[in-house]
Amino acid sequence: MIIYKYWQQLTKLWQKAAFLWGAFFILFNVYCFFWRHLTAGGQYQFMDSQVFWFKEWGALCALNIALVAFVDLKGRVRNNVFVFIIACTVAICSLVILRIFIDYSFYGYAIAASFIQLLPKYLIACCLVLALWRLCSMSFLPQAKQDKPEKGSPKYIEINHKGVVKRLSPESILFIKAAGNYVEIQTLSECFLKRDTIKNSQAHLPCYEFKQVHRSYLVNLAHIEDFNLHKANATLQMKLGFSIPVSKTFKPALANVLSESSAFVTE
């Protein structure tokens, strides 16, 4: 139950990565079993195989978890590219040094030569993992940074309120909530009802200001006062005390947007 609870808090991308690492671990043991029995003519020893796995690739897998997490963070937070390159270089060199000292009896005779010998293999492996992570993240996380103000975006939203046509500026809207065949438009002053859909409403609003966080909610980023995306039931705290749920589907994209320093305004 505890594992399942933490599993649910992971994004789809991290769940996919965890599944791939688990599959790699299982396939490795299957390979060791058949190699020992059919090729080497020996007997499969589980602990011996795990020790060998850790020496050869276990450290790489463990480090790559930290490495891809760092890359994922760098993709969300603006920072110096030079710092990123230095950090990756230090991480890969640390992995090679760790590999040497894990099997020091074999590689310790010439540390410098062993370092040069192992560096290309682990460097290529790390680059492949990071490239794969980048491709997966591009498919899972919409590129919010590419969102730009659209020319011709409406300056207001027209609604028919009690027989009177009113114009609502996007800046005054806190969020829009689906309500059957209608949507509830919550502003800083009151709530209005309009016959429309979330999808159509989003199409008529500035994409860089409004984001869908739930199948029933569209929020104005400028009116977010606080948020907590770590919990299983992630929420946004809006102005006027409104609490908006964030679904698992939209959580990765929202986290990507909120990581931008100018993505939302708090007071």
BALOBA-1460 file (C-alpha; in Angstrom, 3 decimals):
// residues 267
<rec num="1" residu="m" x="0.000" y="0.000" z="0.000"/>
<rec num="2" residu="i" x="2.820" y="2.411" z="0.840"/>
<rec num="3" residu="i" x="4.591" y="1.657" z="-2.432"/>
<rec num="4" residu="y" x="1.350" y="2.131" z="-4.350"/>
<rec num="5" residu="k" x="0.759" y="5.461" z="-2.594"/>
<rec num="6" residu="y" x="4.148" y="6.809" z="-3.635"/>
<rec num="7" residu="w" x="3.727" y="5.312" z="-7.099"/>
<rec num="8" residu="q" x="0.533" y="7.325" z="-7.603"/>
<rec num="9" residu="q" x="2.384" y="10.529" z="-6.750"/>
<rec num="10" residu="l" x="4.868" y="10.004" z="-9.579"/>
<rec num="11" residu="t" x="4.264" y="11.611" z="-12.944"/>
<rec num="12" residu="k" x="3.647" y="9.364" z="-15.942"/>
<rec num="13" residu="l" x="7.169" y="9.994" z="-17.177"/>
<rec num="14" residu="w" x="8.741" y="8.878" z="-13.888"/>
<rec num="15" residu="q" x="6.435" y="5.849" z="-13.763"/>
<rec num="16" residu="k" x="7.581" y="4.883" z="-17.231"/>
<rec num="17" residu="a" x="11.228" y="5.302" z="-16.222"/>
<rec num="18" residu="a" x="10.729" y="3.184" z="-13.090"/>
<rec num="19" residu="f" x="9.065" y="0.479" z="-15.172"/>
<rec num="20" residu="l" x="11.977" y="0.434" z="-17.646"/>
<rec num="21" residu="w" x="14.577" y="0.202" z="-14.879"/>
<rec num="22" residu="g" x="12.628" y="-2.628" z="-13.258"/>
<rec num="23" residu="a" x="12.324" y="-4.446" z="-16.584"/>
<rec num="24" residu="f" x="16.061" y="-4.047" z="-17.149"/>
<rec num="25" residu="f" x="16.774" y="-5.586" z="-13.732"/>
<rec num="26" residu="i" x="14.552" y="-8.600" z="-14.465"/>
<rec num="27" residu="l" x="15.964" y="-9.134" z="-17.964"/>
<rec num="28" residu="f" x="19.484" y="-8.981" z="-16.585"/>
<rec num="29" residu="n" x="18.750" y="-11.774" z="-14.108"/>
<rec num="30" residu="v" x="17.113" y="-13.871" z="-16.823"/>
<rec num="31" residu="y" x="20.224" y="-13.366" z="-18.943"/>
<rec num="32" residu="c" x="22.481" y="-14.384" z="-16.026"/>
<rec num="33" residu="f" x="20.418" y="-17.507" z="-15.400"/>
<rec num="34" residu="f" x="20.598" y="-18.768" z="-18.984"/>
<rec num="35" residu="w" x="24.215" y="-17.690" z="-19.412"/>
<rec num="36" residu="r" x="25.327" y="-19.602" z="-16.298"/>
<rec num="37" residu="h" x="23.346" y="-22.748" z="-17.160"/>
<rec num="38" residu="l" x="23.639" y="-22.934" z="-20.934"/>
<rec num="39" residu="t" x="26.894" y="-21.173" z="-21.789"/>
<rec num="40" residu="a" x="29.186" y="-21.283" z="-18.791"/>
<rec num="41" residu="g" x="28.019" y="-24.680" z="-17.603"/>
<rec num="42" residu="g" x="27.711" y="-23.453" z="-14.044"/>
<rec num="43" residu="q" x="24.887" y="-22.807" z="-11.594"/>
<rec num="44" residu="y" x="22.960" y="-19.569" z="-11.230"/>
<rec num="45" residu="q" x="23.675" y="-17.773" z="-7.958"/>
<rec num="46" residu="f" x="21.276" y="-14.930" z="-7.259"/>
<rec num="47" residu="m" x="23.523" y="-12.924" z="-4.922"/>
<rec num="48" residu="d" x="26.572" y="-13.306" z="-7.152"/>
<rec num="49" residu="s" x="24.552" y="-12.029" z="-10.086"/>
<rec num="50" residu="q" x="23.306" y="-9.020" z="-8.099"/>
<rec num="51" residu="v" x="26.841" y="-8.139" z="-7.031"/>
<rec num="52" residu="f" x="27.999" y="-8.341" z="-10.641"/>
<rec num="53" residu="w" x="24.986" y="-6.290" z="-11.778"/>
<rec num="54" residu="f" x="25.760" y="-3.579" z="-9.238"/>
<rec num="55" residu="k" x="29.411" y="-3.495" z="-10.213"/>
<rec num="56" residu="e" x="28.733" y="-3.267" z="-13.924"/>
<rec num="57" residu="w" x="25.420" y="-1.437" z="-14.368"/>
<rec num="58" residu="g" x="23.737" y="-0.975" z="-11.005"/>
<rec num="59" residu="a" x="25.757" y="2.113" z="-10.170"/>
<rec num="60" residu="l" x="24.953" y="3.514" z="-13.606"/>
<rec num="61" residu="c" x="21.223" y="3.013" z="-13.116"/>
<rec num="62" residu="a" x="21.329" y="4.545" z="-9.644"/>
<rec num="63" residu="l" x="23.272" y="7.571" z="-10.831"/>
<rec num="64" residu="n" x="21.047" y="8.034" z="-13.865"/>
<rec num="65" residu="i" x="18.045" y="8.425" z="-11.563"/>
<rec num="66" residu="a" x="19.753" y="11.436" z="-10.003"/>
<rec num="67" residu="l" x="21.053" y="12.577" z="-13.381"/>
<rec num="68" residu="v" x="17.693" y="12.576" z="-15.151"/>
<rec num="69" residu="a" x="16.069" y="14.196" z="-12.124"/>
<rec num="70" residu="f" x="18.642" y="16.962" z="-12.376"/>
<rec num="71" residu="v" x="18.041" y="17.322" z="-16.123"/>
<rec num="72" residu="d" x="14.293" y="17.395" z="-15.514"/>
<rec num="73" residu="l" x="14.791" y="20.138" z="-12.934"/>
<rec num="74" residu="k" x="17.059" y="22.096" z="-15.260"/>
<rec num="75" residu="g" x="14.384" y="21.900" z="-17.916"/>
<rec num="76" residu="r" x="11.962" y="23.582" z="-15.514"/>
<rec num="77" residu="v" x="14.222" y="26.187" z="-13.959"/>
<rec num="78" residu="r" x="16.172" y="28.801" z="-15.861"/>
<rec num="79" residu="n" x="19.840" y="28.679" z="-15.040"/>
<rec num="80" residu="n" x="23.315" y="28.856" z="-16.493"/>
<rec num="81" residu="v" x="23.984" y="26.206" z="-19.143"/>
<rec num="82" residu="f" x="27.631" y="26.135" z="-18.111"/>
<rec num="83" residu="v" x="26.647" y="25.019" z="-14.602"/>
<rec num="84" residu="f" x="24.535" y="22.245" z="-16.115"/>
<rec num="85" residu="i" x="27.443" y="20.949" z="-18.241"/>
<rec num="86" residu="i" x="29.812" y="21.014" z="-15.265"/>
<rec num="87" residu="a" x="27.309" y="19.144" z="-13.085"/>
<rec num="88" residu="c" x="26.800" y="16.413" z="-15.709"/>
<rec num="89" residu="t" x="30.565" y="16.052" z="-16.182"/>
<rec num="90" residu="v" x="31.123" y="15.726" z="-12.443"/>
<rec num="91" residu="a" x="28.320" y="13.154" z="-12.203"/>
<rec num="92" residu="i" x="29.716" y="10.972" z="-14.996"/>
<rec num="93" residu="c" x="33.282" y="11.183" z="-13.681"/>
<rec num="94" residu="s" x="32.024" y="10.281" z="-10.205"/>
<rec num="95" residu="l" x="30.325" y="7.220" z="-11.674"/>
<rec num="96" residu="v" x="33.548" y="6.039" z="-13.321"/>
<rec num="97" residu="i" x="35.522" y="6.568" z="-10.108"/>
<rec num="98" residu="l" x="32.847" y="4.709" z="-8.146"/>
<rec num="99" residu="r" x="33.055" y="1.825" z="-10.624"/>
<rec num="100" residu="i" x="36.825" y="1.643" z="-10.167"/>
<rec num="101" residu="f" x="36.669" y="1.558" z="-6.372"/>
<rec num="102" residu="i" x="33.819" y="-0.980" z="-6.314"/>
<rec num="103" residu="d" x="36.087" y="-3.422" z="-8.140"/>
<rec num="104" residu="y" x="39.380" y="-2.004" z="-6.913"/>
<rec num="105" residu="s" x="41.132" y="-5.360" z="-6.914"/>
<rec num="106" residu="f" x="40.708" y="-5.496" z="-10.696"/>
<rec num="107" residu="y" x="41.017" y="-1.827" z="-11.725"/>
<rec num="108" residu="g" x="43.194" y="-0.491" z="-8.898"/>
<rec num="109" residu="y" x="46.484" y="-1.489" z="-10.480"/>
<rec num="110" residu="a" x="46.365" y="1.613" z="-12.716"/>
<rec num="111" residu="i" x="43.636" y="4.052" z="-11.745"/>
<rec num="112" residu="a" x="44.367" y="6.590" z="-14.483"/>
<rec num="113" residu="a" x="44.412" y="3.946" z="-17.214"/>
<rec num="114" residu="s" x="41.242" y="2.344" z="-15.848"/>
<rec num="115" residu="f" x="39.528" y="5.742" z="-15.782"/>
<rec num="116" residu="i" x="40.380" y="6.362" z="-19.440"/>
<rec num="117" residu="q" x="39.259" y="2.838" z="-20.314"/>
<rec num="118" residu="l" x="35.867" y="3.065" z="-18.575"/>
<rec num="119" residu="l" x="34.986" y="6.688" z="-19.338"/>
<rec num="120" residu="p" x="33.837" y="6.204" z="-22.979"/>
<rec num="121" residu="k" x="31.501" y="3.332" z="-22.090"/>
<rec num="122" residu="y" x="29.756" y="5.142" z="-19.262"/>
<rec num="123" residu="l" x="29.762" y="8.469" z="-21.080"/>
<rec num="124" residu="i" x="27.946" y="6.941" z="-24.053"/>
<rec num="125" residu="a" x="25.525" y="5.104" z="-21.761"/>
<rec num="126" residu="c" x="24.695" y="8.280" z="-19.821"/>
<rec num="127" residu="c" x="24.234" y="10.287" z="-23.018"/>
<rec num="128" residu="l" x="21.856" y="7.656" z="-24.405"/>
<rec num="129" residu="v" x="19.825" y="7.640" z="-21.195"/>
<rec num="130" residu="l" x="19.619" y="11.439" z="-21.132"/>
<rec num="131" residu="a" x="18.671" y="11.568" z="-24.816"/>
<rec num="132" residu="l" x="15.927" y="8.995" z="-24.265"/>
<rec num="133" residu="w" x="14.686" y="10.927" z="-21.227"/>
<rec num="134" residu="r" x="14.596" y="14.122" z="-23.262"/>
<rec num="135" residu="l" x="12.579" y="12.487" z="-26.046"/>
<rec num="136" residu="c" x="10.112" y="11.043" z="-23.543"/>
<rec num="137" residu="s" x="9.767" y="14.350" z="-21.698"/>
<rec num="138" residu="m" x="9.034" y="16.142" z="-24.975"/>
<rec num="139" residu="s" x="6.196" y="13.723" z="-25.667"/>
<rec num="140" residu="f" x="4.783" y="13.881" z="-22.118"/>
<rec num="141" residu="l" x="5.255" y="17.538" z="-21.238"/>
<rec num="142" residu="p" x="3.867" y="20.225" z="-23.523"/>
<rec num="143" residu="q" x="6.380" y="22.928" z="-24.241"/>
<rec num="144" residu="a" x="4.889" y="25.764" z="-22.236"/>
<rec num="145" residu="k" x="7.847" y="27.977" z="-23.034"/>
<rec num="146" residu="q" x="6.700" y="28.082" z="-26.647"/>
<rec num="147" residu="d" x="3.389" y="29.580" z="-25.652"/>
<rec num="148" residu="k" x="3.300" y="33.164" z="-26.826"/>
<rec num="149" residu="p" x="0.631" y="35.827" z="-26.846"/>
<rec num="150" residu="e" x="-1.636" y="35.212" z="-29.802"/>
<rec num="151" residu="k" x="-2.432" y="38.072" z="-32.098"/>
<rec num="152" residu="g" x="-6.099" y="38.789" z="-32.207"/>
<rec num="153" residu="s" x="-6.828" y="37.273" z="-28.792"/>
<rec num="154" residu="p" x="-10.107" y="38.697" z="-27.492"/>
<rec num="155" residu="k" x="-9.884" y="41.594" z="-25.061"/>
<rec num="156" residu="y" x="-13.006" y="40.386" z="-23.276"/>
<rec num="157" residu="i" x="-15.563" y="37.570" z="-23.008"/>
<rec num="158" residu="e" x="-19.180" y="38.324" z="-23.748"/>
<rec num="159" residu="i" x="-21.867" y="36.758" z="-21.571"/>
<rec num="160" residu="n" x="-25.606" y="37.226" z="-21.294"/>
<rec num="161" residu="h" x="-26.314" y="37.883" z="-17.629"/>
<rec num="162" residu="k" x="-29.975" y="38.330" z="-16.671"/>
<rec num="163" residu="g" x="-30.789" y="39.630" z="-20.125"/>
<rec num="164" residu="v" x="-27.892" y="42.071" z="-20.165"/>
<rec num="165" residu="v" x="-24.778" y="41.585" z="-22.302"/>
<rec num="166" residu="k" x="-21.672" y="41.974" z="-20.163"/>
<rec num="167" residu="r" x="-18.041" y="41.989" z="-21.178"/>
<rec num="168" residu="l" x="-15.536" y="40.247" z="-18.889"/>
<rec num="169" residu="s" x="-11.843" y="40.945" z="-19.257"/>
<rec num="170" residu="p" x="-9.611" y="37.835" z="-19.020"/>
<rec num="171" residu="e" x="-7.657" y="39.521" z="-16.217"/>
<rec num="172" residu="s" x="-10.749" y="39.590" z="-14.003"/>
<rec num="173" residu="i" x="-11.426" y="35.849" z="-14.348"/>
<rec num="174" residu="l" x="-10.159" y="33.551" z="-11.572"/>
<rec num="175" residu="f" x="-11.184" y="30.243" z="-13.107"/>
<rec num="176" residu="i" x="-13.782" y="28.603" z="-15.314"/>
<rec num="177" residu="k" x="-15.589" y="25.460" z="-14.163"/>
<rec num="178" residu="a" x="-17.575" y="23.030" z="-16.299"/>
<rec num="179" residu="a" x="-21.218" y="22.647" z="-15.253"/>
<rec num="180" residu="g" x="-22.979" y="20.305" z="-17.653"/>
<rec num="181" residu="n" x="-23.799" y="22.187" z="-20.846"/>
<rec num="182" residu="y" x="-22.681" y="25.408" z="-19.179"/>
<rec num="183" residu="v" x="-19.538" y="26.849" z="-17.629"/>
<rec num="184" residu="e" x="-19.276" y="28.834" z="-14.419"/>
<rec num="185" residu="i" x="-17.034" y="31.867" z="-14.844"/>
<rec num="186" residu="q" x="-15.729" y="32.971" z="-11.461"/>
<rec num="187" residu="t" x="-14.419" y="36.531" z="-11.446"/>
<rec num="188" residu="l" x="-12.976" y="38.710" z="-8.713"/>
<rec num="189" residu="s" x="-16.438" y="40.070" z="-7.960"/>
<rec num="190" residu="e" x="-19.053" y="37.416" z="-8.781"/>
<rec num="191" residu="c" x="-19.847" y="34.195" z="-10.650"/>
<rec num="192" residu="f" x="-21.487" y="34.069" z="-14.085"/>
<rec num="193" residu="l" x="-23.086" y="31.221" z="-16.016"/>
<rec num="194" residu="k" x="-22.609" y="30.813" z="-19.761"/>
<rec num="195" residu="r" x="-23.666" y="28.130" z="-22.216"/>
<rec num="196" residu="d" x="-20.275" y="26.912" z="-23.379"/>
<rec num="197" residu="t" x="-17.640" y="24.209" z="-22.914"/>
<rec num="198" residu="i" x="-14.223" y="24.233" z="-21.265"/>
<rec num="199" residu="k" x="-12.546" y="23.445" z="-24.574"/>
<rec num="200" residu="n" x="-14.255" y="26.281" z="-26.412"/>
<rec num="201" residu="s" x="-13.621" y="28.713" z="-23.565"/>
<rec num="202" residu="q" x="-9.924" y="27.870" z="-23.568"/>
<rec num="203" residu="a" x="-9.730" y="28.480" z="-27.317"/>
<rec num="204" residu="h" x="-10.983" y="32.037" z="-26.799"/>
<rec num="205" residu="l" x="-8.599" y="32.902" z="-23.954"/>
<rec num="206" residu="p" x="-4.871" y="33.769" z="-23.986"/>
<rec num="207" residu="c" x="-3.054" y="30.419" z="-23.783"/>
<rec num="208" residu="y" x="-0.151" y="31.961" z="-21.865"/>
<rec num="209" residu="e" x="-2.493" y="33.133" z="-19.084"/>
<rec num="210" residu="f" x="-5.018" y="30.306" z="-18.786"/>
<rec num="211" residu="k" x="-4.199" y="26.625" z="-18.294"/>
<rec num="212" residu="q" x="-6.431" y="23.603" z="-17.912"/>
<rec num="213" residu="v" x="-5.613" y="21.793" z="-14.658"/>
<rec num="214" residu="h" x="-8.549" y="19.393" z="-14.565"/>
<rec num="215" residu="r" x="-11.116" y="18.171" z="-17.053"/>
<rec num="216" residu="s" x="-13.585" y="20.526" z="-15.360"/>
<rec num="217" residu="y" x="-11.324" y="23.483" z="-14.490"/>
<rec num="218" residu="l" x="-9.512" y="26.201" z="-16.404"/>
<rec num="219" residu="v" x="-7.516" y="28.614" z="-14.229"/>
<rec num="220" residu="n" x="-5.910" y="32.017" z="-14.603"/>
<rec num="221" residu="l" x="-2.234" y="31.607" z="-13.651"/>
<rec num="222" residu="a" x="-2.033" y="35.206" z="-12.468"/>
<rec num="223" residu="h" x="-4.511" y="34.527" z="-9.652"/>
<rec num="224" residu="i" x="-2.758" y="31.499" z="-8.122"/>
<rec num="225" residu="e" x="-1.734" y="32.285" z="-4.545"/>
<rec num="226" residu="d" x="-0.325" y="28.904" z="-3.549"/>
<rec num="227" residu="f" x="-0.081" y="25.333" z="-4.802"/>
<rec num="228" residu="n" x="0.880" y="21.841" z="-3.661"/>
<rec num="229" residu="l" x="1.589" y="19.309" z="-6.403"/>
<rec num="230" residu="h" x="3.414" y="16.782" z="-4.219"/>
<rec num="231" residu="k" x="0.279" y="15.290" z="-2.701"/>
<rec num="232" residu="a" x="-1.789" y="12.613" z="-4.427"/>
<rec num="233" residu="n" x="-4.682" y="15.097" z="-4.364"/>
<rec num="234" residu="a" x="-2.834" y="18.109" z="-5.767"/>
<rec num="235" residu="t" x="-4.549" y="21.476" z="-5.383"/>
<rec num="236" residu="l" x="-4.228" y="25.130" z="-6.319"/>
<rec num="237" residu="q" x="-5.153" y="27.911" z="-3.916"/>
<rec num="238" residu="m" x="-6.705" y="30.809" z="-5.790"/>
<rec num="239" residu="k" x="-7.582" y="34.312" z="-4.686"/>
<rec num="240" residu="l" x="-10.758" y="34.714" z="-2.619"/>
<rec num="241" residu="g" x="-10.019" y="31.367" z="-0.943"/>
<rec num="242" residu="f" x="-11.004" y="29.039" z="-3.791"/>
<rec num="243" residu="s" x="-9.333" y="25.612" z="-3.904"/>
<rec num="244" residu="i" x="-8.978" y="23.997" z="-7.337"/>
<rec num="245" residu="p" x="-8.137" y="20.284" z="-7.801"/>
<rec num="246" residu="v" x="-5.331" y="19.312" z="-10.172"/>
<rec num="247" residu="s" x="-5.712" y="16.011" z="-12.002"/>
<rec num="248" residu="k" x="-2.834" y="13.645" z="-12.610"/>
<rec num="249" residu="t" x="-3.169" y="14.134" z="-16.367"/>
<rec num="250" residu="f" x="-2.484" y="17.867" z="-16.254"/>
<rec num="251" residu="k" x="-0.054" y="17.882" z="-13.300"/>
<rec num="252" residu="p" x="3.230" y="17.499" z="-15.298"/>
<rec num="253" residu="a" x="2.379" y="20.318" z="-17.709"/>
<rec num="254" residu="l" x="1.241" y="22.563" z="-14.856"/>
<rec num="255" residu="a" x="4.424" y="21.888" z="-12.881"/>
<rec num="256" residu="n" x="6.413" y="22.820" z="-15.964"/>
<rec num="257" residu="v" x="4.542" y="26.131" z="-16.245"/>
<rec num="258" residu="l" x="4.694" y="27.013" z="-12.551"/>
<rec num="259" residu="s" x="8.460" y="26.493" z="-12.493"/>
<rec num="260" residu="e" x="8.847" y="29.553" z="-14.684"/>
<rec num="261" residu="s" x="9.608" y="32.591" z="-12.546"/>
<rec num="262" residu="s" x="7.126" y="34.773" z="-14.453"/>
<rec num="263" residu="a" x="4.436" y="32.149" z="-14.938"/>
<rec num="264" residu="f" x="2.186" y="33.411" z="-12.165"/>
<rec num="265" residu="v" x="1.861" y="36.281" z="-9.749"/>
<rec num="266" residu="t" x="1.368" y="35.982" z="-6.000"/>
<rec num="267" residu="e" x="0.471" y="38.658" z="-3.541"/>
